[in-house]
């Protein structure tokens, strides 16, 4: 059941259906693949792949435009340090959205009978589908971004209803969560509609001829905070307990069993304090899509949860409508008997998420480590399990300091079997370990992990304090380092910093708990670096470990490592200034690098001086299109020339050249990272198209001209010429620069890198030298042996040293040289190493020389020089020391 040897490591890469994991040996792939997956998934994966490869043939203009925008358009963004990165959606997220759109638009699914045609098992029957409306279940591993899928589906439905004639989708959305903690998590993304504007969900105005951002007029209502219900669209974000009512008795803090008070009851009933009757909302809307998070709670059609959705659909039918769509997302879409939800249409299993480092890797103690653990003969719970608790402490402690260097707080999670023992373990931890004094958070529960909210007064204040402490457990300023509970919250709790799990309770299949749910909170990643492999250590009693190991049935390969005293901490690779190394004189090894003011800059005011009559381009010939073609606006990829999407215009369409001109202006601004001047640029683009693009002056209100603007030749002429001329006009060289600050290597903060080969240096202030290539490590090893230098340092991103330069396309970019070499107190070399050269390399080196000249003109205390080392020449000459390197390579 191992991952296919050709399965991609990157979570962004498209995964071919024939490479996907399935629960059997590879020898059975040909015979058993279709039968061993969720019944609908195997066929749908192949059909969606074919559809994707066709360029989404048959989809509406709105769907094509959004799919192109989300998954085929570059989205550059900036991190907290101001460094640019490329935002991408995981393929699992993409495939989920594509599958939903494929089923709705291409297959035109109306009900369960339509879904049955995709059954690969041969055993599905209509009776297995309880609902009579469109319901699709998306299975995605914990931590793989289910909320992003919900946000994309929401936007798609909204714009489809807005732009497509006779769309049966909706602009009103009920987003349901199973408990208050899940609600809190989703709320952080939805408050202020943040996710829709921070993620590239909504296209720029003018894209594909639509004003997307202006048209996204949706009002958010959270729980009881219901505002005006607007015809332009509404999002109702609600805990399930607000959706239906019940006469159940409210759980109390004083109950003998406080499970229901702290973590809620199974979703067979709810609080009778519901301040909102959802049917009242339904009476005010004629269209609705339901987005259901952590949807494994709807495992029985008899549950009030399911009944509530059924009632919504019935009420809509009474008004001549119906529920447009229900999308359920969950990591574990299974019934109590273990059977998969038959409505599952897309599957990203945990084994694939672990392989692609989307979540942490579970690590278990090896046999030798487990053999040291003894379950002592004692009636006192903490004495009985002392060895297990202590091993958990040691595993936590080893990585705590490593993560702390990076501003992260490692969290230990301990599960017990009842609330009395929970209290005993908490007291034991606080008494035995100084680090845990006043740092243990207790969550009492014996049940299923739902968060109750039906409390008031003082008890509600206590619950709110608990909830806030649990929600903020990851923050360094949160005092808690350990959580002790009868059962880890199974879902919704967005804790990321659990590094160690200790299980002191038995499990059985009768508990209706899955091993991936038990470890679920510990699997979420702490760091954003997709290349960084993270681990969570799992220790516990034999019964607990046997239960955890049953996750191997899902294909997960559990790693075993030595644990306890003397073992190597399994934490991220931390690079830091080696201050704890008594053998190093950090002051001597330290390197100070000047920081200059920007020499190359963009002057936006020059945009008004752009002369569009003097571009010197080849004029474009006007083509004549048929009446049908004139109503078809075609957008093509500027790099490949492939059609990305088409917009079909109505026969009575009035030409709107403003949107088309605006689209070109926004593309140019985005590509050049312009932050202002849209009005000026819009006018320039309009003037250019109208008077100079074609062989003659044209009328922009002519549909034939608008159709010509969809052709690749016209598109490239507009965008490429404007970018070049704007760069030539606005990017200036001041001709000088001055020192504005200094960077000291010794002041560099610790940072994390992926696990890889590294060198432990003696001549660098850093504790490790990690190279971006083998040649960089080879250069570091060479510098270590050079007796004619004082020290050197790798220029990591965390050093924050960069030089502005103008690249081969004429745009402003940042350049990060590879090494700093301190030859003496008065002489510093900036070293660039290179394997294969690209077009930008000569420009970078010329700029580096110029930078050195500017530094040396500004001061005379330390002279800076440039050194450019090509790998092929280095291997040819093999210098013995730095002096010989200078003779051959000084730039």
N, C-alpha and C positions, 0 to 999 in steps of 0.2 A: 504493500500500500504506500510505497514511497512516492515522493514527488517525481514526475517525469524528468529525465535528465536534461531535457531541453526547455523545461518550464522557466520562464524569464524571472530574473532576480528583481528587476525593477517593477514596482507596483504601477508604474505609468505605462508600461509597454502593453500593447494589445496581446491578449492570450488566445491562441488558437484553441478551438474546442477539443481537438485531438490531444492537446497537451494538459488538459485540466485533470486535477486529482479526482480519483474515484475510489470507493472503499473496497478495493480488491487488488490482487497482484497484477502486475503489468501483463502477464500472460493471458489474462482474461479480458484485456481491454477491448479486443475485437468482438468478443461474444457477450461480455457482461456490462460494458460501459453504460449503455442506455438503461439497463434494468436496475442498476445500482444507485442511480442518482434520484433526486426528487423527480417524480414521474413526468413533469412537464419540462424540466430544465434541459435535458439532452437535445431534444429537437429544436427548442427555442434558441439555444446557443448557436447552432449551425445556421438557422434561418436568419437570425439577427446579424451574424457575421456576413452572410451573403448580401443582406440588405445594406449593411455598413459599406461593404466593398463596392456596391452599386452607386454610392453617393447619395444614399437614402432615397432611392427612386420611389416615387409615388407618394411621398410625404407632402404635406402642405407647405406653402412658402414659409409660414411662421415656424413650423417645426424644423425645417431645413436650416433656416437662418439661425435659430437658437442652437441647434446641434453643431453647426459650423462655428459659432461664436464660442461655445463652451469648450469644445474638444479639438478644434483645428485652428484656433487663433492663439497667438502668443499673448500672454498676459504678464508683462513685467511688473514687479512690485518691489517694495523696499522693506527690509527688516528693521528692527529697532536700532541697529547700528548705521542705518542709512545705506546699507549695501543692497544692490539690486539682485533679485532672484526671479526666476520664472515660475509663476503659479501654474500648477497643473492639477487636474482632477485624477484620482486613481482610476485605473481601468475598471475596477469593480464598480465604482460609482457611475462611470460612463455606461457600462453594460446594463446596469439596472435601469437607468433612464432610457436608454435606447430600447430596451425590451418593452417597457411600459408604452412608449410612443409607437413602437412597431405593432403591439397588440391592439392599441386603440385605433390607429390611423390606417395601417396597412391591412391587418386581418379584420379590423372593425368588430372586435369582440363585443358582444352584447350581454352574454350571460355564461353560465357554467357549461352549457351545451357546446358553445363555440370553443371553450378551452379544451374540451375532451379530445379534440382532434390532434392535440400535441402530446397525448399520453404515450409514453414509451413502455410503460409497465404492462399494459394490456389488462389491468385490473381495476381501473378507475370507473366509477359509475356516477351518475348525476346525484344519487343519494348521499355521496360523500361530501358534496358541496352544500352547506346549510343555507347560504345566502342566495338571493335571486337577483342580485345586482352585480355590477363589475367590481370584483375584488381581486387584487393582485398582491401577493406576499413576496417581499424582497428579503432574502436571507443574507446577512452580512455579518462577518465576525465583529465582535466587540472591538471598538476603537478604530474601525475602518471607515467611519464617516457617514453614518446613516442620516444624520441631520442635514448634511449637504445634499444628499439625494432628495430628501423631503423638500428642501428649499428650491431645488431645480425643477422638481415636478410641479410645485406650486406656481413658479414663474411660467412654466410651459402652459399649464392650464389657463392661467390668467391671460396671457397674450394670445393663446389660441382662441379663447372666447372673445377677446377684444378685436382681433384682426380677421378671423376666419368666419365667413358667412355660414350660418346654420350650424355652428359649433355646438356640440352637446356637452361641452365641459363647463367650468364654472369660474367665477371670480370671487366666490365666497368659500372659505375654508374652515373646517373644524379640525384643529390640531389637538389630538387627544393624547394625554400622558397617563400612565398608570398610578403615579403617586406624586407627592409634592416635590420630592427631590428631582425626579425627572423633569417636572415642570420648571423648577429653578434652573436646571441645566439648559433646557431649550430656551427659556426666557432670556438667558444671557446672549443668545444669538439673535433672538427675534425682537428684543427691546429696541425701539427706535428703528425697526426694520434693518438693524445693523448688518446682518449677514448678506442682505440683498445688495448692499452698496460696498461692503468691504471685500466680498468675494466678487469675481467678475460674472455675476449672474445676469444682470440687466445690460444689454448692449448699449453702445453709445447712440445718442440721437443721430439719425440719418443713416445708420447701418441698415442695409436692405430696404431703404426707403421708408423706415418707420421712426417715430419719435418715442423710442422705448422708455427712456427715463421719465419723460414728461407724462407718458400714458400710464405709468405704474402708480395708480392712485388708489392705494389700498389702506384701510384703517385697521389698526391692531387693537383687539380687545382681549384682556387677560383676566381670566377668572371672573370675578364680580365687577371688574372695572369696565363695564360696558358703556361705550359712548354712542354716538349717533351711528345707526346702521346706514351705510352709504351705498347707493346703487353702483358706484364705481368699484366696489370690492371691499371685502372684510376678511380678516383672519381672527378666528375665535380660538385662542390658546387656552385650553382648559384641562384641569385634572378630571379624570373620569368621574370622580365623586360629585362633580357639578352637573353631570349629564343626566343622572337619574337619581331618584329619591328612594328612600327605604325607611322602614319603621324600626330598624335595628337599634339596639341600645348603644349609645356612644361609649367607646372604651375610655377608661379613666387611668390616671397616674396611680390611683390607689388600688387598682385591680390586683388580685393575687398573681395573675399572669399578665405582665405588662407588654407582652408581644404586640397585641393589637394597638395599644396606645402609641408605642414608639414607631412601629414599622407597618402598621396598617393590617387589615384583614384581607383574606383572599377575595378576589373581586366577584363575590356572589351577592354582595349587598353594598351599601354605602352609607355615608353620613346622612342623617335627615336634616342637616343644617344647610342643605343646598340652597343657596340664595338665588340660583338661576335655574329656571326650567327651560331646558334647551328647546323644547317645543315652541316656546314663545319666540325664540330667535328664528326657528324654522318658518314660523308664520310670516316673518318679515322678509324672507328670501325665497326666490324661486329656483335657485340653482345652488348646488353644494358639492364640494369634494371633501372627503374625510381622509386625513393623514394621521395614521395611527402609530405612535412610537412605542417601542418595547411591546410588540403586538402579540407575544406568546401568551398574554393573559386571556386572549379570546380563543380559548381552546375548547369551548363547549357552547353550543348554541342555546343552552338553558341559562347561561349566565346573564345577569342583568346588563352587563357590558354589551353583549351581542344583541340582546333584546332592544337596547336603546337605539342602536344603529338601525336595526330593522324597523323600529317605530319611525325614525327620521325618514327612511325611504318610503314607508307607507303614507306618511303625511305629505311628502312631496308628490306622490302619485295622486293623492286626492286633489291636488292642485294642478294636475295635468302634466306633471314633471316626474322626475325620478332622481335618485342619487346618482350624480355623474360618474363618480369613481371613488373607490376606497383603496388606498395604498397602505399596506402594513409593512413595517420594517422591524426586524428582530434578528438577533444572533442565533436564537434557538426556537424556530417555529415548529414546536412539537407538542403533541397532545400528552396527557398524563401517562398514556400507555407507550410513549416513545415514538409514535407514528408521526411522520412529517405532515405539515399542513399541505393538503393537496393543491392549494392555490399558489404554491411557491413557483415563481416563474424565473427567478434569478438567484444564483447561489455563489457566494464567495466564502468558502469554508475557512475555519480557523487555521487549518494546516497550511493553506496558501498564504494567509495573512502573516503567519509566523515566518514562512520561508522568504517572503518579500520584506521582512522587517517592518511591517505596518504595525505590529504589536510586539510585545516583549517575548523572549524565548523562555519557557519554563525550564528551570534547572533543578535537578534533584540530587541529594547526596548519593555518592557511589556506595558500593557494598561495604567497603572498609569503614566509611564514615557512619553508615547506618548500624554497623555491628557494635559500635561504641555506645549506642543509645540503649539504655536499660529502663524498662517500665518498672519502677520500684514497688515493692509490696508495702503500700501505705494507704490508709483511709483518707489521708490528707491529699487533696487533689494536686496541689503544687509540688508536694514531695514526690508523688507518684510520677508526675511528668516533668520533673526538674531537668532531666537531660535534654528533653525536646525544647523546653523553653530556653534553656541556656544556649543550645545550638542556634536557635533562632536569633537570640540576642547577639551572638558572635557574628553571624552572617550579616545582621543589620549593622553592627558597629563597624565591620571592616569597610563597608561601602559608604557609611554615613559621612565620614570625613572627606572622602573623595568627592561626593556629590556636593558637600558644603562649600568646597572650593569654587564651585560653579554657581553658587547661589541657590542650590536645590536642597530640599530637606527629604532625606530618605525616611520612609514610614514602615514600621513593623505592624503586621496584622496577625492577631491570634484569635482562633476560633475555639470556643469551649462547648460543652454539651448542655449546660443550663445556666440560669442567671446567678445562682448562688456561687457556682464555680467561677463564673465570669468575674464576680466581685472579688473572689479570693485571688485569682490570677492578677487582677489589677492592683490589689494591695501588695501582693508579693513583688511585682515588678517595681513599684514605687519604693519599696523598702530595700530590695537587694541591689538595684542598679541606680547609681546616683543620677545617670542621664535621664532616668524615667521618673524622677521625683516630680510630682505635679505635672506630668506630661503624658498621662494615660487617659484616653477618651473611652468611656464605657457606653456601649449600645446594647440594651437588653432586648432580646427577642428569642422566641423559640419557634417562630413560624416562618413566613415565606418572604419577608423582605420588603413589603409594601409600607410606605410611609403614611401614617394617619394624619389627619388634619382637623378632626372633629373635636377639638378641645378649646377651652376658652379660659379667660382670666389668668391666674398665676400659672396653672398647668400649661397653658398655651405659651406663656413666656418661657417656661422651662424647655418646652419642645422647640421653640424658635432658637434658643441658645444652642441646643444640641444640633439642630439642623445647620445653623451657621458654622458651628465648629466642624461638623462633618464636611460641609461644602468647601471650607477654607483650609482643610487639613494640609494641603500642599504648600501653602504659603509659608515662607521662612519665619514670618512674625507670628504664626499660629503656634501656641505653646505645645501642642500635642505631637508626640513622636510615635506613639503606639495607640492602636485601636484594639480593644478587646470586645468581642461580641459572640453571641451564641451562633450567629450565622452572618457571614459577610453579605452585605446588601447585594442582591443578585443583579440588579440593573439600575441604570439611571444615575448612580453616584459617580460623578465624573472625577474621581480621584486618580491621579496619574503617578504618584510618587511611592507607591507600595513597592518595596524592593525585596521584602521577605514575608512569606506567609507560613504560619505555624498552625497546623491542624491537630486539635486535641479531641476530636469527636469522630465517632463512626458514622458512616453513611451506608445507605442501602438503596436499592432500586425503588423501594416503596416510598422513599422520601420525596420522589418526584423532583429531585435536584440533579442537574447535570454537572459533570466535572468542569466544563467550560464556564458554567455559572459560578461555581465555587471560586475559581481563579479569576473570574471576569474583571474585577476591579484592579487586580494586580497586573493585568495584561496591557493596560493603556500605557502608551509611551510617555516618558518624561521630557524628551528632547525632540526638537523639530527636524534635526538632521536625518534625512531619509537613509543616508549611508551608514548610520551609526547603529550597530546591533546592541540591543538592551536585553537585560536578563532579569528574571524574578526568581529568587530562590524559594523552593517549596519544601518544607520539612514537616514531619508529624508522625503520629502513631502509625503502626503497621496498617491498621484498618483504614486510616485516612489516606495513606500513601497508595494502598491498593486501589482505593476509589479514584484518586487522582490519575493513576496510571491507566485507568480504563479509558482515558481520553485518547489513548493510542488507537482505539477503534475508529477514531476520526482521522487517522493518518498522522497525528502529531508525533514526531520523534523527540522523545524527552532526553535531554542531555544530562549526564551524571558527572558530578565533579566532587573532588575532595573538599570537605567542609570541616569547620572547627578550627582549633588552634593551629597556627602554622600554615594554613592554606592561603593561597593567593586570593585577594579580593576580586570578585567578579563584578567590576564596575567599569564605566566608560574609561577610555584612555584619556587621562588628564595631562595636558601640557601646561607647565607653570614654571615660574622662576624658582630655581632650586635652592631656596633659602634655608631649607632644613639640612642641606648637605654641608657638614662642617669642613669637608675637604676643599670646598670652593670658596674663593674670595670673590664674592659677588660684585663688590665695588670695582675690583680690578677687571673683571670680565664684562662689566656693564658697558653698554654702547649707547651713546647719545646721538640721535639723528635729528637734523634740522627739519622743520616743517615750514614750507614756503607759502606765501600767498598764491592764489591761483593766477597763473600766467595766461592760460587759455580760457576764455569765457564767452558767454553768449550775451549780446546786447539786444534786448527785445525791441527797443525803440526803433531799431533800424528796419524792422519789418515793413514799415510804411514806405521805405525807399525801394522796395522790391519793384523792379521794372519788368513786367510780364511780357512786354513787347519785344524784349531782347534776349529771349531764352536760347535762341539759336538751334532749336529742335527741328526735326523733320516733320513737316505738316502731315496731319492725318487726313486721309481721304474719306469723305462721307459716303457710307454705304446706304443703299435703299432697301428697306425691310418691308415685308408684307404687313397688312393690317393686324394679323394675328401676332406677328413677331414684334410689332410696335408695342403691343400690350404686354409683352414679356420682358421684364427687366432681368437681365442675367448678370450675376456677379461671379467673377473668376479670381482664382488665386493668382496674385501678381507674380509669385515665384514660379509656379508650375504651369499656369495657363489653364488649369482644370476648372471646370464649372463648380462653384461651391454651393450656389443656390439660385433659384429663380423666383421672381415675384410676378404672379399673374395679376394683371390689372383688369378691372371691370370695363365693359364696353363703353360705359358712360364716364369713364375716368377723365378727370381734368388734370392735365399735365402739371406736376408739382416739381419744378426744377430746383426749388429751394432745398428740399430734402436731399436731392442728389448732390448738389454743390456742397451742402453742409456735411454730407458723408465724406467727401474727398477732403474737405478742410480738417475734419476730425481725425481721419486716418493720418494725415500729414503731421498734425500736432502730436498725436500719440507716438508716431514713429520717432519724432525728433525730441520728445519729452518737453514740448513747449508748455509753459504754465500760464500763458496769457496771450492775448492778441488774436482771439478767434474772430472778432468782428472785422479786423483789418484783413486777416487771411481769407475769410469768406469772400470779401469783395474782390480780392486779388484773383482767387480761383474762378469766381464768376466771370470776371473780365477776361481771363486767359481762355476759358472754354468758349466764351461767346465770340471773341475777336481773333484769337491767335492759334488755338488748338488745331482747327481744321484748315483746309485750303481756302476757305472763304468764311466770312462772318456768318454766324448761324443764329437762328431763333431758338432760344432755350425752351420755349413753350411748345415746340414741335416734338411730338412723340417720337418721330424718327430720329431726332438728335439725341433724345434721352436714351433710346435703344442703342445708338452708336456709342454712348458713354459706357455701356456694359462690355464693350469689346476690349480685349486684352491690350491691344495697341494703344487705344485711347487712355485706358486706365494707367498703364505704365508711363506713358508720356506725361500725364498730369502729375502723378505722385513722384516719380523719380526726378523730373526736372525741378519741381518745387522744392524737394528736399535738398538737391544740390545747390540751387540758387540761394535758398534760405541759409544754408550752412556757410556758403561763400560770403553772404552779406552780414550775417549776425555773429559768426564765430570769429573772434578777434584775438590777437596775441598782443598783450600789453607791452611786450618788448623788454620787460624786466619783472623781477619778483624780489621780495624781501622776506627775511626770516620773521615769522610771526609766533613761533613756538618751538619747543623741542619735545621729542619722544625719547623716553628712556626705556630700554628693554627691561630693566629691573622693576618698572612700574606696570608692566603688562599683567593683566588679570588672568587667572587660570581659565582655560577653555577646554572643550572636549573634542576629540577626533574619533573617527571610527577605528576599530581594532585592526591594526596592521603592523607591518614591520617598522621598527624604529631603531635609532642609534642613541645610546646613552652617552652623552658628551662630557668631556672634562674641560673643554675650552669654550664652553658656552654657558651663559647664565640660565638657560632653559634646562629642564630635567630630561627632556627627550627631543630628538630631532626627527620629525616625521616628514618624509619627502612626498611631493606630488607625483614623483616619478622615481624610477630606480636610479637614474643619473643624478638626481638631487641627493639621494642618500650616498651615492658614490662620492659626490663632491664634498658632502659633510665629513665622510670618512677621511678624505684627503686633507681637509682643513684641520682635522684632529691631529694629524701627523706633522703639520707644518710648524716647525720650531721658530720660524721667522714671523709669526703673528702672535698677538696677545690673546685675541678672542674672535668669535664669530657668532652670528645668530641667524636663524631662518626667519624670513619675513612672513610670519603667519598673518592671516587676516586680522587676528586679534591685536596685532601690533598697531594696526591702523595707519600704516605708512603707505601712501599711494601717490602717484604722480599723474597729473592730468596730461592728456595728449590728444592729438587729432588722428583718428584712424584712417584706413585706406578709403573709407566711404565719406570722409570729411566730417565725421561726427566726433563730439567730445566723449572720450572714454577715460576710465581710470586704469592705470598700469601699476602692477605690484611686482617690483623686482624680487629676486629670489633670496639673496643673502646680503648680510652686512659683515664686513671683515675689518677688524680693528688691527692695523699693522703697528701703530704706535699711538701715543696720546695725541699726536698732531696729524695723523693720517688715517683716513677711513675709505674703504672701497665698497661701492655698491655693485654687487655681482649678479649678472643675469646668466643663467644656464639655459641651453636650448638643444633639443634633439633635432626635430625637423622645423624649418623656418616656415612662417606664413607671411602674408603680405604686410601685416602690421608690425612684424619684428624689426625691420629697419627703422620704422617710424618711432617705435618705442626706444630703441637705442639712441637715435638722434636726440630724442627728447630727454633721455637720461643724461647724455653729455651736456645738454643745455642746462639741465637742472643743476648739475655739478658746477658748471660755470657760474650760475646765479648764486649758488651758495658761497662759492669762493670769492665772489665779488662783494658779498654782503658781510663777510667776516674773514679773519685770517688765523683764527685759533686752531681750527681743524680743517685740513684740506681734504675735499671729497673728490674721488676719482671713480670713473666708470670702467667696469670689466665685463666683457662679453665672451663667454666660454661656450664654444660649440662642441657638442659631444664627439663628432667624428674626428675633429682635430685634437681634442683632449686625449682620446684613445690612441691617436697616432703618435703624439709627442710624450705622453706620460710624464709630466713634470714631477720632480722630486720634492720641490718646496714651493712656497708662494712666489718667491723671486723668479723662479723659472716659469711659473704660470703667467706672471706679468710680462715677461719677455715675449711670449707667444700670443697673448690674448688681450693686452691692454687696448681698449677701444679708442 
